[in-house]
Structures are given as C-alpha cells and as structure tokens.
Amino acid sequence: VRIEDVTESGRIREMDAVPLQPMPAIGLEQRDLPTEVEQGFGEEASSDEAQRCYQCHFKFEIDTDKCIYCDWCIKAKPRPECILRIKELHHDEEGKVVGWEIAEEQDDVNMVWINQEDCIRCGACVDACPVDAIGIQRVSLITEALDI
C-alpha cells in the first residue's frame, strides 16, 4: 500500500448530481435459471455511473494539532455526518474506528473528526479550513515489486 499526500482529489460538485444509472435487465418472461438477469451497462451508462465514484482511495483527515475548532469545516460540510464534533472515538483491537460519542456541549469536544464512511471527498472542508489543518492522502494498492 502506498500513501502519499496530495493537495486535492479532483472531485467536482457536479459529480454529486449524477443519478444512479438503472441496470438493464431482461424481462420476466425471458428469465430462467441459467439466464443472467442483469445485462450490464453500455459504454455511455458505464461512463455516467463511473462519475458517481466517491473516490474512496482518497482519505481526508484533520490534524488535531493544527485544528483551532473554528467549525468552518462543520459549516461547509455537505452531509450531516461527514464531519463531527467528537467526545470519544471507539476502536477495535486492530485500531479501526468502530463507533464514536458525539460531543453535546462545546466543552466536551476532544476533536473534530472526518467520518470516512460518510465523507464524499468533495473538498469543501479543505477549502473552508483557515489553518490548513485538513490533509488529503491518496492510498494506492501496489501490485508490482518496488525498488527500495
């Protein structure tokens, strides 16, 4: 796995407006056990569907040492749960976040956190942050040997 810092994801807001493409399927009268029901996308529908990609290989993260808790990223967020004021994060034995406790009061906020499951990688938080506390990393799976 290669992780590298980048300045932007390349995602544009218009990508959020691309509707889910209906999967072509054969009619009920043509269906039987060995027949594939879903027929797959044509070239144009495949291209349209690919534009819906949420670019999961980009990870947006807030540097808690830089964050000044101004809430500008919270105000800029496009989805209710993508950036949260957190009292406590809960991790499994491998260190993966498995839950969190929302800070109800400002005094309870221990961090402002980007929920990777809900983040659509739009970059609105990066643009809003006045202290450049939000970084973007590209995560790539490397399948060939690297010269080290």
C-alpha positions as CSV (number, residue, x, y, z in Angstrom):
1,V,0.0,0.0,0.0
2,R,1.3,3.4,-1.0
3,I,0.1,6.5,0.9
4,E,1.0,9.9,-0.5
5,D,0.0,13.4,0.4
6,V,-1.9,15.3,-2.3
7,T,-3.4,18.8,-2.4
8,E,-6.8,17.9,-4.0
9,S,-8.9,14.9,-5.0
10,G,-10.0,16.2,-8.4
11,R,-13.7,15.6,-7.4
12,I,-16.1,18.3,-8.5
13,R,-19.6,19.1,-7.1
14,E,-21.3,18.2,-10.4
15,M,-20.4,14.6,-9.7
16,D,-22.9,14.6,-6.8
17,A,-25.7,15.3,-9.3
18,V,-25.1,12.2,-11.4
19,P,-28.1,9.9,-10.7
20,L,-27.8,6.2,-10.2
21,Q,-28.0,4.5,-13.6
22,P,-30.7,1.8,-13.9
23,M,-29.2,-1.6,-14.6
24,P,-30.6,-3.0,-17.8
25,A,-32.3,-6.4,-17.2
26,I,-34.2,-8.9,-19.2
27,G,-38.0,-9.2,-18.9
28,L,-39.7,-11.6,-16.6
29,E,-40.9,-13.8,-19.5
30,Q,-37.3,-14.3,-20.6
31,R,-35.9,-15.3,-17.3
32,D,-35.0,-18.9,-16.4
33,L,-32.4,-20.4,-14.1
34,P,-29.2,-20.2,-16.2
35,T,-30.0,-16.8,-17.7
36,E,-28.2,-13.7,-16.4
37,V,-30.9,-11.2,-15.4
38,E,-28.8,-8.0,-15.2
39,Q,-27.3,-7.3,-18.6
40,G,-24.6,-4.8,-17.6
41,F,-24.1,-1.2,-18.6
42,G,-23.4,0.0,-22.1
43,E,-20.5,2.3,-22.8
44,E,-22.4,5.6,-22.1
45,A,-24.2,4.4,-19.0
46,S,-20.9,2.9,-17.6
47,S,-19.2,6.3,-18.1
48,D,-22.1,8.1,-16.3
49,E,-22.1,5.5,-13.5
50,A,-18.3,5.9,-13.0
51,Q,-18.7,9.6,-12.5
52,R,-20.6,8.8,-9.3
53,C,-17.4,7.5,-7.8
54,Y,-16.8,8.8,-4.3
55,Q,-13.0,8.4,-4.7
56,C,-12.6,6.1,-1.7
57,H,-8.9,5.9,-2.4
58,F,-8.6,9.5,-1.0
59,K,-8.5,9.9,2.7
60,F,-9.3,13.3,4.3
61,E,-8.1,13.8,7.8
62,I,-7.9,16.6,10.3
63,D,-4.6,17.3,12.0
64,T,-5.7,17.7,15.6
65,D,-2.5,19.6,16.5
66,K,-3.4,22.3,13.9
67,C,-7.2,22.4,14.3
68,I,-8.4,25.6,16.1
69,Y,-12.0,24.3,16.5
70,C,-13.4,27.2,14.5
71,D,-16.2,25.0,13.0
72,W,-15.7,26.3,9.4
73,C,-15.4,22.8,8.1
74,I,-18.6,21.8,10.0
75,K,-20.4,24.7,8.3
76,A,-19.1,23.8,4.9
77,K,-19.9,20.0,5.1
78,P,-22.4,18.8,2.5
79,R,-23.7,15.8,4.6
80,P,-24.9,15.7,8.2
81,E,-22.5,13.0,9.5
82,C,-19.3,13.6,7.4
83,I,-17.6,15.9,9.9
84,L,-18.4,15.5,13.6
85,R,-17.5,17.1,16.9
86,I,-16.4,14.1,18.9
87,K,-16.1,13.5,22.6
88,E,-14.6,10.0,22.2
89,L,-13.8,7.5,19.4
90,H,-14.1,3.8,19.9
91,H,-11.6,1.4,18.2
92,D,-11.5,-2.3,17.7
93,E,-8.4,-4.4,18.6
94,E,-6.8,-3.5,15.2
95,G,-7.3,0.2,15.8
96,K,-10.1,0.7,13.3
97,V,-12.8,3.2,14.4
98,V,-16.0,1.2,15.2
99,G,-18.0,4.0,16.9
100,W,-18.0,7.4,18.5
101,E,-19.6,9.5,21.1
102,I,-20.8,12.9,19.8
103,A,-19.9,15.9,22.0
104,E,-23.2,17.5,23.0
105,E,-21.5,20.6,24.6
106,Q,-18.6,22.6,23.3
107,D,-16.6,21.8,26.4
108,D,-16.9,18.1,25.6
109,V,-15.3,18.4,22.2
110,N,-12.0,16.5,22.1
111,M,-11.6,16.5,18.3
112,V,-13.3,17.4,15.1
113,W,-13.3,14.2,13.0
114,I,-14.0,13.3,9.4
115,N,-16.1,10.2,9.2
116,Q,-14.6,8.3,6.2
117,E,-17.8,6.3,5.8
118,D,-19.9,9.4,5.2
119,C,-17.3,11.6,3.5
120,I,-17.9,12.2,-0.2
121,R,-14.4,13.6,-0.8
122,C,-15.8,16.9,-2.2
123,G,-13.0,19.0,-0.6
124,A,-15.4,21.7,0.9
125,C,-13.8,21.3,4.3
126,V,-10.3,21.7,2.9
127,D,-11.3,24.9,1.2
128,A,-13.0,26.2,4.3
129,C,-10.2,25.5,6.8
130,P,-8.4,28.7,7.6
131,V,-5.3,27.0,9.1
132,D,-4.8,24.1,6.6
133,A,-5.5,21.5,9.2
134,I,-7.2,19.1,6.8
135,G,-4.9,17.0,4.7
136,I,-5.7,14.7,1.8
137,Q,-3.8,11.4,1.3
138,R,-4.1,9.1,-1.8
139,V,-4.0,5.4,-0.8
140,S,-3.0,3.0,-3.6
141,L,-2.5,-0.7,-3.7
142,I,0.8,-1.5,-5.3
143,T,0.9,-4.9,-7.1
144,E,4.4,-4.8,-8.6
145,A,7.7,-5.0,-6.7
146,L,9.2,-1.7,-5.6
147,D,12.9,-0.8,-5.7
148,I,13.8,0.2,-2.2
